[in-house]
Amino acid sequence: MLSDLMEAEIDGEKLSDEELAGIIVLLLLGGMDTTAGLTGNAFLRIDADPALRRRLIEDPDVPESATEEFLRHDTRCRG
């Protein structure tokens, strides 16, 4: 994605270093916010459901697919 941004043109001109830096900062901040929200919501869900907590601990294959499910079901911030 970053390579594409560095090659991108608007009205025939490449993005300036300042424009690229701004876009990259927004991408990083967006990623951090999304990760923090997912983690917090997942912990709240696990805390509220003892059976889910046990399943995540006992079955090593569950956590990988659980991430997708947490994203799908718990996308709102519950701060």
C-alpha positions in Angstrom: 0.0 0.0 0.0 2.8 2.4 0.9 4.5 1.7 -2.4 1.3 2.5 -4.3 1.0 5.7 -2.3 4.5 6.7 -3.2 3.8 6.2 -6.9 0.3 7.8 -6.8 -0.4 10.9 -8.7 -3.1 13.6 -8.5 -3.5 15.7 -11.6 -0.3 14.3 -12.9 1.8 15.1 -9.8 3.2 12.8 -7.2 2.2 13.3 -3.6 4.6 15.5 -1.6 6.5 14.1 1.4 4.2 16.1 3.7 1.1 14.6 2.1 2.6 11.1 2.3 3.6 11.6 5.9 0.0 12.7 6.8 -1.6 9.7 5.1 0.8 7.3 6.8 0.1 8.9 10.2 -3.6 8.5 9.7 -3.2 4.8 8.7 -1.1 4.1 11.8 -3.5 5.9 14.1 -6.5 4.1 12.5 -4.8 0.8 13.0 -3.9 1.5 16.6 -7.5 2.6 17.4 -9.0 -0.5 15.7 -6.6 -2.8 17.6 -7.3 -1.2 20.9 -11.1 -1.4 20.3 -10.9 -5.0 19.3 -8.8 -6.0 22.3 -10.9 -4.1 24.8 -14.2 -5.5 23.4 -12.8 -9.0 23.3 -11.8 -8.9 26.9 -15.2 -7.6 27.9 -16.9 -10.4 26.0 -14.6 -13.1 27.5 -15.1 -11.7 31.0 -18.9 -11.8 30.6 -18.9 -15.4 29.3 -17.1 -18.0 31.5 -17.8 -20.8 29.0 -16.2 -18.9 26.2 -13.2 -18.2 28.4 -12.8 -21.9 29.2 -13.1 -22.8 25.5 -10.4 -20.3 24.5 -8.1 -21.7 27.1 -8.7 -25.4 26.5 -8.8 -25.4 22.7 -5.6 -24.0 21.0 -7.4 -23.8 17.6 -10.2 -21.4 18.9 -8.3 -18.1 19.4 -7.4 -17.7 15.8 -10.9 -18.0 14.6 -12.2 -16.1 17.6 -10.5 -12.9 16.5 -12.6 -12.9 13.3 -15.7 -13.4 15.4 -14.8 -10.7 17.8 -14.4 -8.3 14.9 -17.7 -9.4 13.4 -19.8 -9.2 16.5 -18.1 -6.5 18.7 -17.2 -3.6 16.6 -18.7 -0.9 18.8 -16.5 0.9 21.4 -18.0 0.2 24.8 -15.7 2.5 26.8 
